[in-house]
Amino acid sequence: MNKRVLLIEDNEQNRYLVSFLMQARGWEMVQAEDGPTGVALAGQVDPALILLDIQLPGMDGYAVARALRSDPKLAATPIVAVTSYAMPGDRERCLAAGCNGYIEKPIDPQSFAGEVERFLEET
């Protein structure tokens, strides 16, 4: 089973926390600090799931999600937005851009990995 998760997140502390929580559950983490790097890595590393921040430098998460969805190899890969955007309509914008789900920041360390794994069970 593919145990690789791609995390596209510009904040170093968030990358550390998410990676720590997922690695504790046996996931291999691949990290990108910006959208273009994340899109390039996604095509190379064949992730089982992509965790995507929306507020990214250079290319926002909506554009990243659309770019990932345009790659036939990644069309079925779950993309989960992990974002501090929590205003009405933000969730819908994430889903419209191609994300399968949405987890609000700050993340809950107790439940985060389980929430992420649920998206893998749905595919």
C-alpha positions in Angstrom: 0.0 0.0 0.0 1.2 3.5 -0.9 2.0 5.3 2.4 3.3 8.5 0.9 1.7 11.9 1.7 2.7 15.1 0.0 2.4 18.2 2.2 2.4 21.6 0.4 2.8 24.1 3.2 4.9 27.3 3.5 5.0 27.5 7.3 7.9 25.5 8.8 6.2 24.9 12.1 3.1 23.6 10.4 5.2 21.3 8.2 6.9 20.0 11.3 3.7 19.3 13.3 1.8 17.7 10.4 4.8 15.5 9.5 5.4 14.5 13.1 1.7 13.5 13.5 1.6 11.6 10.2 4.9 9.8 10.6 3.8 8.6 14.0 1.1 6.7 12.2 3.5 5.2 9.7 3.2 7.7 6.8 6.1 8.7 4.7 6.1 12.5 4.3 7.3 14.5 1.3 7.3 18.3 1.7 7.1 21.3 -0.5 7.3 24.9 0.7 5.4 26.5 -2.3 2.8 25.7 -4.9 5.0 25.3 -8.0 7.4 22.9 -6.1 4.4 21.0 -4.8 2.9 20.5 -8.3 6.2 19.3 -9.6 6.8 16.9 -6.7 3.3 15.5 -7.0 4.0 14.3 -10.5 7.3 12.6 -9.3 6.5 11.0 -6.0 3.0 9.4 -6.6 1.4 10.4 -3.3 -1.5 8.5 -1.8 -2.8 11.8 -0.6 -1.9 15.5 -0.8 -2.3 18.0 2.1 -2.5 21.5 0.7 -2.3 24.9 2.4 -4.3 27.5 0.6 -2.2 30.6 1.6 1.0 29.9 -0.3 3.5 32.2 -1.9 3.7 32.4 -5.6 0.7 30.2 -6.4 -2.2 29.9 -4.0 -3.7 26.6 -3.0 -6.7 27.0 -5.3 -4.4 27.3 -8.4 -2.3 24.3 -7.1 -5.4 22.1 -6.7 -6.5 23.0 -10.2 -3.0 22.2 -11.6 -2.9 18.9 -9.8 -6.4 18.0 -11.1 -5.3 18.7 -14.6 -2.7 15.9 -14.4 -4.3 12.6 -15.4 -2.0 10.7 -13.0 -3.3 12.7 -10.1 -6.9 12.9 -11.0 -8.0 10.3 -8.4 -5.5 11.4 -5.7 -7.3 12.8 -2.7 -6.4 16.5 -2.0 -7.2 17.8 1.5 -7.0 21.6 2.1 -5.5 22.4 5.5 -6.1 26.1 6.0 -6.9 28.9 8.3 -9.4 30.2 5.8 -12.6 29.5 7.7 -15.0 32.1 6.4 -18.4 31.2 4.8 -17.7 30.1 1.2 -14.0 29.1 1.8 -14.8 25.4 2.1 -16.9 25.5 -1.1 -14.0 27.3 -2.9 -11.6 24.6 -1.9 -14.0 21.9 -3.1 -14.7 23.7 -6.4 -10.9 24.0 -7.0 -10.7 20.2 -6.8 -10.0 19.4 -3.1 -11.8 16.4 -1.7 -12.0 17.9 1.8 -11.1 20.6 4.2 -9.4 20.7 7.6 -9.3 24.0 9.5 -6.2 25.3 11.2 -5.1 25.3 13.9 -5.2 21.6 13.6 -6.1 19.4 16.6 -3.1 17.1 17.2 -5.4 14.5 18.8 -7.6 14.0 15.8 -5.6 15.3 12.8 -4.1 12.0 11.5 -7.4 10.2 11.8 -9.2 12.9 9.9 -6.6 12.7 7.1 -6.8 8.9 7.0 -10.6 9.0 6.6 -10.1 10.7 3.2 -7.9 7.7 2.1 -10.6 5.3 3.1 -13.1 7.1 0.9 -11.1 6.5 -2.3 
